[in-house]
């Protein structure tokens, strides 16, 4: 762990900074926030919360919220701490897994809201782009497939919508042994 932390400190320039970014004790490791620090996870959550707290009905076309959601989903590059593993540290692994799941749910929700917003604006191409990503990051979520099928049909691509239904049907059968609702 000491070697790993030394490598992390070196890669982020922790020792060279006037005030180190990491606060390390025998019991904990913590990122020390400062006005100059920026974390993608914080920016991701900030944009999602700002969009959620904006005063308008969910699903209504609001370009300000759409921009915040666009920023948030662009920040999501993969699972939280994707390649980080510390053997013999069950509590840390559980926290990482929980954080991963929370952020994944927030991403799926943001993609769904973006798709609905652009659909309401009549921008089916952008709505489809977000629906496709939702289907890719959450392949067993029926709502993403339904949204995508609707958008494909509304864009005059009926055969693509039917093909997407067959894809959903295959995925649900292979993964859960169920049919679409």
Secondary structure, 3 states (H helix, E strand, C coil): CHHHHHHHHHHHCCCCCCCCCEEECCCCEEECCCCCCCCHHHHHHHHHHHHHHCCCCCCCCCHHHHHHHHHHHHHCCCCCCCCCCCCCCHHHHHHHHHHHHHHHHHHHHHHHHHHHHHHHCCCHHHHHHHHHHHHHHCCCCHHHHHHHHHHHHHCCCHHHHHHHHHHHHHHHHHHHCCCCC
